[in-house]
Amino acid sequence: THAVICTTTAAGDLDRYRRNEATAFETDVRGVQNLVNELWCRNILPIFISSDYVFDGAQGHYSEEDIPRPNTVYGQHKKRVEEWLMEQGKPFLIVRCGKIYGLTPGDGRILTRLAEQFRRRETVRCAVDQRFSPSYVGDIAQALRTAIRRDLRGLYHVAAPESFSRYELAVR
């Protein structure tokens, strides 16, 4: 039996997350640790959905062997949970995703949000100094089904093969 843990207090707003760091820590680190301990007691494999925010985004094209160096509170919290899981000596699966996007209008995800801003002829501000590999929500679901079927353990990245700055993505 498996349980997918995909919780975040960030909800797409890293500034708000940083301003509420103590609450975010209690939910996204302590809360996840408590949940995972309960899952292990019930012989359920925790599948922790992490993020490429564990990296600083300077280079892009990160592999599972790259050393995490988060530059956001959100990334630091994800890294802490990852490290904690690896230190416990118990079975787990970590799936690191890139920025998750969908294609449903109004879903608040990066591509649909950009499209809505362009459609409204709004000024769009995009970072040029952080690279990321977007992850389509349907691909993540398929990867999770495959991981469960194969009974995988450890750490895996699930993201697009290309990396972009937000500016490059917006231009495309």
C-alpha positions as a Python dict, from the first residue, in 0.01 Angstrom:
ca = {
    (1, 'T'): (0, 0, 0),
    (2, 'H'): (118, 351, -86),
    (3, 'A'): (27, 705, 20),
    (4, 'V'): (111, 1007, -195),
    (5, 'I'): (197, 1314, 14),
    (6, 'C'): (163, 1632, -186),
    (7, 'T'): (113, 1905, 65),
    (8, 'T'): (238, 2259, 58),
    (9, 'T'): (148, 2573, 240),
    (10, 'A'): (303, 2771, -48),
    (11, 'A'): (3, 2726, -278),
    (12, 'G'): (188, 2908, -555),
    (13, 'D'): (282, 3211, -344),
    (14, 'L'): (641, 3182, -224),
    (15, 'D'): (641, 3534, -76),
    (16, 'R'): (341, 3451, 145),
    (17, 'Y'): (513, 3123, 237),
    (18, 'R'): (827, 3312, 346),
    (19, 'R'): (620, 3558, 552),
    (20, 'N'): (451, 3266, 733),
    (21, 'E'): (761, 3049, 769),
    (22, 'A'): (678, 2911, 1116),
    (23, 'T'): (330, 2798, 1012),
    (24, 'A'): (466, 2658, 687),
    (25, 'F'): (735, 2465, 876),
    (26, 'E'): (480, 2311, 1111),
    (27, 'T'): (265, 2198, 820),
    (28, 'D'): (518, 2111, 552),
    (29, 'V'): (797, 1965, 766),
    (30, 'R'): (666, 1857, 1107),
    (31, 'G'): (324, 1765, 970),
    (32, 'V'): (474, 1554, 692),
    (33, 'Q'): (713, 1385, 937),
    (34, 'N'): (423, 1298, 1168),
    (35, 'L'): (217, 1166, 878),
    (36, 'V'): (506, 957, 745),
    (37, 'N'): (569, 805, 1090),
    (38, 'E'): (202, 707, 1106),
    (39, 'L'): (220, 557, 756),
    (40, 'W'): (526, 352, 847),
    (41, 'C'): (346, 222, 1159),
    (42, 'R'): (73, 97, 925),
    (43, 'N'): (322, -51, 671),
    (44, 'I'): (226, 204, 408),
    (45, 'L'): (498, 334, 175),
    (46, 'P'): (514, 715, 181),
    (47, 'I'): (558, 880, -158),
    (48, 'F'): (671, 1235, -91),
    (49, 'I'): (617, 1486, -370),
    (50, 'S'): (912, 1722, -354),
    (51, 'S'): (1020, 2004, -581),
    (52, 'D'): (1304, 2127, -797),
    (53, 'Y'): (1303, 2423, -558),
    (54, 'V'): (1551, 2217, -354),
    (55, 'F'): (1797, 2360, -611),
    (56, 'D'): (1886, 2725, -661),
    (57, 'G'): (1785, 2715, -1029),
    (58, 'A'): (2114, 2857, -1152),
    (59, 'Q'): (2198, 2577, -1396),
    (60, 'G'): (1885, 2372, -1468),
    (61, 'H'): (1897, 2011, -1592),
    (62, 'Y'): (1948, 1880, -1239),
    (63, 'S'): (1989, 1510, -1174),
    (64, 'E'): (1922, 1303, -865),
    (65, 'E'): (2296, 1317, -791),
    (66, 'D'): (2314, 1698, -778),
    (67, 'I'): (2348, 1847, -432),
    (68, 'P'): (2041, 2045, -325),
    (69, 'R'): (2108, 2412, -255),
    (70, 'P'): (1770, 2578, -206),
    (71, 'N'): (1747, 2955, -207),
    (72, 'T'): (1384, 2976, -90),
    (73, 'V'): (1222, 2882, 239),
    (74, 'Y'): (991, 2650, 43),
    (75, 'G'): (1291, 2469, -106),
    (76, 'Q'): (1461, 2450, 234),
    (77, 'H'): (1154, 2282, 382),
    (78, 'K'): (1131, 2030, 98),
    (79, 'K'): (1502, 1955, 141),
    (80, 'R'): (1458, 1901, 516),
    (81, 'V'): (1185, 1644, 461),
    (82, 'E'): (1394, 1469, 194),
    (83, 'E'): (1697, 1450, 425),
    (84, 'W'): (1484, 1330, 713),
    (85, 'L'): (1332, 1052, 501),
    (86, 'M'): (1676, 937, 390),
    (87, 'E'): (1806, 930, 748),
    (88, 'Q'): (1528, 709, 887),
    (89, 'G'): (1642, 378, 737),
    (90, 'K'): (1285, 296, 634),
    (91, 'P'): (1128, 257, 288),
    (92, 'F'): (1019, 571, 104),
    (93, 'L'): (988, 721, -242),
    (94, 'I'): (1066, 1085, -317),
    (95, 'V'): (942, 1225, -648),
    (96, 'R'): (1095, 1564, -728),
    (97, 'C'): (880, 1755, -974),
    (98, 'G'): (946, 2067, -1170),
    (99, 'K'): (695, 2350, -1161),
    (100, 'I'): (364, 2171, -1211),
    (101, 'Y'): (134, 2294, -1485),
    (102, 'G'): (-202, 2194, -1622),
    (103, 'L'): (-396, 2301, -1927),
    (104, 'T'): (-733, 2375, -1769),
    (105, 'P'): (-823, 2743, -1800),
    (106, 'G'): (-843, 2907, -1460),
    (107, 'D'): (-642, 2640, -1278),
    (108, 'G'): (-396, 2904, -1153),
    (109, 'R'): (-94, 2715, -1287),
    (110, 'I'): (193, 2884, -1466),
    (111, 'L'): (92, 2830, -1832),
    (112, 'T'): (-276, 2904, -1791),
    (113, 'R'): (-196, 3207, -1573),
    (114, 'L'): (43, 3342, -1840),
    (115, 'A'): (-216, 3281, -2112),
    (116, 'E'): (-479, 3469, -1910),
    (117, 'Q'): (-241, 3763, -1856),
    (118, 'F'): (-160, 3778, -2227),
    (119, 'R'): (-529, 3755, -2318),
    (120, 'R'): (-606, 4048, -2084),
    (121, 'R'): (-308, 4236, -2233),
    (122, 'E'): (-152, 4272, -1888),
    (123, 'T'): (213, 4340, -1826),
    (124, 'V'): (382, 4007, -1755),
    (125, 'R'): (685, 4005, -1530),
    (126, 'C'): (907, 3699, -1553),
    (127, 'A'): (1234, 3601, -1387),
    (128, 'V'): (1529, 3547, -1617),
    (129, 'D'): (1775, 3418, -1358),
    (130, 'Q'): (1616, 3092, -1243),
    (131, 'R'): (1586, 2783, -1461),
    (132, 'F'): (1324, 2515, -1409),
    (133, 'S'): (1179, 2216, -1590),
    (134, 'P'): (800, 2229, -1601),
    (135, 'S'): (606, 1913, -1515),
    (136, 'Y'): (269, 1842, -1675),
    (137, 'V'): (27, 1717, -1410),
    (138, 'G'): (-81, 1423, -1632),
    (139, 'D'): (281, 1312, -1671),
    (140, 'I'): (329, 1322, -1295),
    (141, 'A'): (19, 1107, -1246),
    (142, 'Q'): (150, 856, -1500),
    (143, 'A'): (495, 853, -1338),
    (144, 'L'): (336, 785, -999),
    (145, 'R'): (131, 496, -1141),
    (146, 'T'): (450, 350, -1292),
    (147, 'A'): (648, 399, -970),
    (148, 'I'): (379, 223, -767),
    (149, 'R'): (349, -61, -1017),
    (150, 'R'): (728, -111, -1011),
    (151, 'D'): (739, -64, -632),
    (152, 'L'): (1019, 191, -662),
    (153, 'R'): (1213, 326, -365),
    (154, 'G'): (1452, 618, -332),
    (155, 'L'): (1466, 950, -515),
    (156, 'Y'): (1349, 1021, -871),
    (157, 'H'): (1307, 1337, -1076),
    (158, 'V'): (994, 1380, -1286),
    (159, 'A'): (1017, 1685, -1511),
    (160, 'A'): (1039, 1794, -1871),
    (161, 'P'): (1371, 1723, -2044),
    (162, 'E'): (1417, 2096, -2117),
    (163, 'S'): (1473, 2376, -1869),
    (164, 'F'): (1357, 2735, -1911),
    (165, 'S'): (1364, 3065, -1735),
    (166, 'R'): (1015, 3199, -1673),
    (167, 'Y'): (1088, 3462, -1937),
    (168, 'E'): (1183, 3199, -2198),
    (169, 'L'): (867, 3005, -2117),
    (170, 'A'): (651, 3317, -2154),
    (171, 'V'): (811, 3400, -2490),
    (172, 'R'): (739, 3049, -2617),
}
